Amino acid sequence: MAQTRQSTQSGMVEKRGRSLWLTHVLMIIGVLVVFFPIWLAFVASTVTQADIVSPPMPLVPGEHFFENYKKALFSGINVPVSTMLINSLIMAIGIALGKIAISLVSAFAIVYFKFPGRTFFFWLIFLTLMLPVEVRIVPTYEVIAGFGMLNSYSGLILPLVASATATFLFRQFFLTIPDELAEAARVDGARPMRFFIDIVIPMSRTNIAALFVILFIYGWNQYLWPLLITTDPEMNTIVMGIKQMFPSGDDFADWPVIMATSILAMIPPVIVVVSMQKLFVRGLVDSEK
């Protein structure tokens, strides 16, 4: 009996070991498949134009790293990449913080304030998911132009700050907060905004972090809206800049600078994701409220 149990356990351990080994192999292969194009772009950003256009392209970094990145950051093609990075950073942070702030306040009002038609207004907000900026881009442009916000950070940010998705997620989370907390705060004399600031927002920390990562990347990758409302090259975002660097017709393409710009464009989102990774994962999967 003991021998049978021991053989069964050894078989389970062996099977689990094989499964774990196979999982790690598949994970490593997946990482290599995803990382290889990024590595090629990085190598291309450290070599000369002749090395890129004359196959085979090298697979190890060259000796022109500082030269190419300095040219991209401070010279660029139309405008320095450093300027476009700053524009994208301001736009992404403004959109993320604006969406979170508006969604927190609107979800708090819908959950904790009793007023006629609050369910109707919530679903009215939720229905705006069917009207993304691409659908309402013409009237939105007319409004922004009427307020004189073309070629400005406010014009880049304000039309994109409303978020029905974030409002819905915060509302669902607020509904899980025990009513006893609100009653205790009311007994202690805390006004609604004090309860919101001291209790609700700290409890929403992981949700805010998870949404910030998602919304930052959403704002960073915007292309159509900045392309429409910015005519001044100094207001170009990094995504616009990369597209404008590609040649049209018989134009010359400085591929090392283009690849260096692409690598630089990936750095801020990677920093945000890595620095907020733990809070991001907890905000998505944590069930302890």
C-alpha positions as CSV (number, residue, x, y, z in Angstrom):
1,M,0.0,0.0,0.0
2,A,2.8,2.4,0.9
3,Q,4.7,1.4,-2.2
4,T,1.7,2.1,-4.4
5,R,1.2,5.5,-2.7
6,Q,4.8,6.4,-3.1
7,S,4.9,5.3,-6.8
8,T,1.7,7.4,-7.4
9,Q,3.3,10.5,-5.8
10,S,6.5,10.0,-7.8
11,G,4.5,9.8,-11.0
12,M,2.6,13.0,-10.1
13,V,5.9,14.8,-9.4
14,E,7.4,13.6,-12.6
15,K,4.3,14.6,-14.6
16,R,4.3,18.0,-12.9
17,G,8.0,18.4,-13.6
18,R,7.5,17.7,-17.3
19,S,4.6,20.1,-17.4
20,L,6.6,22.9,-15.7
21,W,9.6,22.3,-18.0
22,L,7.3,22.5,-21.1
23,T,5.7,25.6,-19.8
24,H,9.0,27.4,-19.3
25,V,10.2,26.3,-22.8
26,L,7.1,27.7,-24.4
27,M,7.3,30.9,-22.4
28,I,11.0,31.4,-23.4
29,I,10.1,30.8,-27.1
30,G,7.2,33.4,-26.8
31,V,9.5,36.0,-25.2
32,L,12.1,35.5,-27.9
33,V,9.5,35.8,-30.7
34,V,8.2,39.1,-29.2
35,F,11.7,40.5,-28.3
36,F,13.5,39.7,-31.6
37,P,11.9,42.5,-33.7
38,I,12.7,45.0,-30.8
39,W,16.3,43.7,-30.8
40,L,16.5,44.2,-34.5
41,A,15.2,47.8,-34.2
42,F,17.8,48.5,-31.4
43,V,20.6,47.1,-33.5
44,A,19.5,49.1,-36.5
45,S,19.6,52.2,-34.3
46,T,23.3,51.7,-33.5
47,V,24.7,51.1,-37.0
48,T,25.1,53.2,-40.2
49,Q,22.7,53.5,-43.1
50,A,24.9,51.4,-45.3
51,D,24.8,48.5,-42.7
52,I,21.0,48.5,-42.9
53,V,20.5,48.7,-46.6
54,S,23.3,46.2,-47.4
55,P,22.1,42.7,-46.4
56,P,22.6,40.8,-44.3
57,M,21.9,43.2,-41.5
58,P,24.1,42.7,-38.4
59,L,22.6,41.2,-35.3
60,V,25.0,42.8,-32.8
61,P,24.9,46.5,-31.9
62,G,27.2,48.8,-33.8
63,E,29.5,51.7,-32.7
64,H,27.1,54.6,-33.6
65,F,24.8,54.4,-30.6
66,F,25.5,57.8,-29.2
67,E,25.8,59.4,-32.6
68,N,22.4,58.2,-33.8
69,Y,20.5,58.8,-30.6
70,K,22.0,62.3,-30.2
71,K,20.9,63.1,-33.8
72,A,17.4,61.8,-33.1
73,L,17.0,63.5,-29.7
74,F,18.3,67.0,-30.7
75,S,18.1,67.1,-34.5
76,G,15.5,64.8,-35.7
77,I,14.1,65.2,-39.2
78,N,11.2,67.7,-38.8
79,V,11.5,68.5,-35.1
80,P,13.7,67.1,-32.4
81,V,12.5,63.8,-30.9
82,S,12.9,65.3,-27.4
83,T,10.2,67.9,-28.1
84,M,7.8,65.2,-29.4
85,L,8.5,63.0,-26.4
86,I,7.6,65.9,-24.1
87,N,4.4,66.5,-26.0
88,S,3.4,62.9,-25.9
89,L,4.3,62.7,-22.2
90,I,2.2,65.7,-21.3
91,M,-0.7,64.4,-23.4
92,A,-0.6,60.9,-22.0
93,I,-0.4,62.0,-18.4
94,G,-3.1,64.6,-18.9
95,I,-5.5,62.1,-20.5
96,A,-4.8,59.5,-17.8
97,L,-5.2,61.8,-14.8
98,G,-8.2,63.6,-16.4
99,K,-10.0,60.4,-17.1
100,I,-9.4,59.0,-13.6
101,A,-10.4,62.2,-11.9
102,I,-13.6,62.6,-13.8
103,S,-14.5,58.9,-13.6
104,L,-13.9,58.8,-9.8
105,V,-16.1,61.8,-9.2
106,S,-18.9,60.7,-11.5
107,A,-18.9,57.1,-10.1
108,F,-18.9,58.4,-6.6
109,A,-21.9,60.6,-7.3
110,I,-23.8,57.8,-9.0
111,V,-23.2,55.4,-6.1
112,Y,-23.5,57.5,-3.0
113,F,-25.9,60.3,-3.9
114,K,-29.6,59.7,-4.2
115,F,-31.0,61.9,-7.0
116,P,-33.7,61.3,-9.6
117,G,-32.6,59.6,-12.8
118,R,-29.1,58.5,-11.5
119,T,-29.5,55.1,-13.2
120,F,-30.6,56.8,-16.4
121,F,-27.6,59.1,-16.3
122,F,-25.2,56.2,-15.6
123,W,-26.4,54.3,-18.7
124,L,-26.3,57.5,-20.7
125,I,-22.6,57.8,-19.8
126,F,-22.1,54.1,-20.6
127,L,-23.7,54.5,-24.0
128,T,-21.0,56.9,-25.0
129,L,-18.8,53.9,-25.5
130,M,-20.5,53.6,-28.9
131,L,-19.3,57.1,-29.7
132,P,-15.5,57.1,-29.7
133,V,-13.6,60.2,-30.8
134,E,-13.3,58.8,-34.3
135,V,-17.1,58.8,-34.7
136,R,-17.6,62.3,-33.4
137,I,-14.3,63.8,-34.7
138,V,-15.9,66.5,-36.9
139,P,-18.1,68.1,-34.3
140,T,-15.4,67.7,-31.7
141,Y,-12.9,69.5,-34.0
142,E,-15.4,72.3,-34.5
143,V,-15.8,72.8,-30.8
144,I,-12.1,72.8,-30.1
145,A,-11.5,75.2,-33.0
146,G,-14.3,77.5,-31.8
147,F,-12.6,77.7,-28.4
148,G,-9.2,78.5,-30.0
149,M,-7.5,75.3,-28.6
150,L,-5.9,74.2,-31.8
151,N,-2.1,73.5,-31.5
152,S,-2.4,73.4,-27.7
153,Y,-2.1,70.9,-24.9
154,S,-5.6,71.6,-23.8
155,G,-6.9,70.7,-27.3
156,L,-4.9,67.5,-27.3
157,I,-6.2,66.4,-23.8
158,L,-9.7,67.7,-23.0
159,P,-11.7,66.0,-25.8
160,L,-10.2,62.6,-24.7
161,V,-10.6,62.8,-20.9
162,A,-14.2,61.5,-20.6
163,S,-14.2,57.7,-20.0
164,A,-17.3,55.6,-19.7
165,T,-15.2,52.5,-19.1
166,A,-13.4,54.0,-16.1
167,T,-16.7,55.3,-14.7
168,F,-18.2,51.8,-15.0
169,L,-15.2,50.1,-13.4
170,F,-15.1,52.6,-10.4
171,R,-18.9,52.3,-10.0
172,Q,-18.6,48.5,-9.8
173,F,-15.9,48.8,-7.2
174,F,-17.7,51.4,-5.1
175,L,-20.7,49.1,-4.9
176,T,-18.5,46.5,-3.2
177,I,-17.5,48.9,-0.4
178,P,-19.5,48.1,2.7
179,D,-22.3,50.5,3.6
180,E,-21.1,50.4,7.2
181,L,-18.1,52.5,6.2
182,A,-20.3,55.3,4.9
183,E,-22.5,55.1,7.9
184,A,-19.5,55.2,10.3
185,A,-18.1,58.2,8.4
186,R,-21.5,60.0,8.6
187,V,-21.7,59.3,12.4
188,D,-18.2,60.7,12.9
189,G,-19.4,63.9,11.1
190,A,-17.4,63.4,7.9
191,R,-19.0,65.2,5.0
192,P,-19.3,63.4,1.6
193,M,-16.1,64.8,0.1
194,R,-14.2,64.0,3.3
195,F,-15.4,60.4,3.1
196,F,-14.5,60.4,-0.6
197,I,-10.9,61.7,-0.1
198,D,-10.1,59.8,3.2
199,I,-11.7,56.4,2.6
200,V,-12.9,55.8,-1.0
201,I,-9.8,57.0,-2.8
202,P,-7.2,55.1,-0.6
203,M,-9.3,52.0,-1.1
204,S,-9.3,52.5,-4.9
205,R,-5.5,52.8,-5.0
206,T,-4.9,49.6,-7.0
207,N,-7.8,50.2,-9.3
208,I,-6.4,53.7,-10.0
209,A,-3.0,52.3,-10.7
210,A,-4.3,49.7,-13.1
211,L,-6.4,52.2,-15.0
212,F,-3.5,54.7,-15.1
213,V,-1.3,52.3,-16.9
214,I,-4.0,51.4,-19.4
215,L,-5.0,55.1,-20.0
216,F,-1.4,56.3,-20.2
217,I,-0.7,53.8,-23.0
218,Y,-4.0,54.8,-24.6
219,G,-3.0,58.5,-24.6
220,W,0.6,57.8,-25.6
221,N,-0.5,55.9,-28.8
222,Q,-3.0,58.5,-30.0
223,Y,-2.4,59.4,-33.6
224,L,-5.6,60.5,-35.4
225,W,-6.7,63.3,-33.0
226,P,-3.2,64.9,-32.7
227,L,-2.8,64.7,-36.4
228,L,-6.0,66.6,-36.9
229,I,-5.7,69.5,-34.5
230,T,-1.9,70.2,-34.7
231,T,-0.4,72.0,-37.6
232,D,2.6,73.4,-35.8
233,P,5.5,70.9,-35.9
234,E,6.5,71.9,-32.4
235,M,3.2,70.2,-31.2
236,N,3.8,66.9,-32.9
237,T,3.6,63.8,-30.7
238,I,6.1,61.0,-31.0
239,V,3.7,58.7,-32.9
240,M,3.1,61.4,-35.4
241,G,6.9,62.0,-35.7
242,I,7.6,58.4,-36.4
243,K,5.0,58.3,-39.2
244,Q,6.4,61.5,-40.7
245,M,9.9,60.1,-40.8
246,F,9.0,57.4,-43.2
247,P,9.9,58.5,-46.8
248,S,7.4,59.3,-49.5
249,G,8.2,58.9,-53.1
250,D,12.0,59.4,-53.8
251,D,12.7,60.9,-50.4
252,F,15.7,59.6,-48.4
253,A,15.0,57.6,-45.2
254,D,17.5,57.9,-42.4
255,W,16.8,54.4,-41.0
256,P,19.2,54.6,-38.0
257,V,17.4,57.8,-36.8
258,I,14.0,56.3,-37.4
259,M,14.9,53.1,-35.4
260,A,16.4,55.2,-32.6
261,T,13.2,57.2,-32.5
262,S,11.1,54.0,-32.3
263,I,13.2,52.7,-29.4
264,L,12.9,56.1,-27.6
265,A,9.1,56.0,-28.1
266,M,8.9,52.7,-26.3
267,I,10.8,53.7,-23.2
268,P,8.2,55.8,-21.3
269,P,5.4,53.2,-21.6
270,V,7.8,50.5,-20.5
271,I,8.9,52.5,-17.5
272,V,5.3,53.1,-16.5
273,V,4.3,49.4,-16.8
274,V,7.4,48.1,-15.0
275,S,7.3,50.7,-12.2
276,M,3.6,50.1,-11.5
277,Q,3.5,46.4,-12.3
278,K,2.6,45.1,-8.9
279,L,-0.2,47.6,-8.4
280,F,-1.4,47.0,-12.0
281,V,-1.7,43.2,-11.4
282,R,-3.4,43.7,-8.0
283,G,-5.8,46.2,-9.5
284,L,-6.9,43.7,-12.2
285,V,-7.0,40.4,-10.2
286,D,-7.3,41.3,-6.5
287,S,-10.6,40.2,-5.1
288,E,-10.1,41.5,-1.5
289,K,-11.9,44.7,-1.3
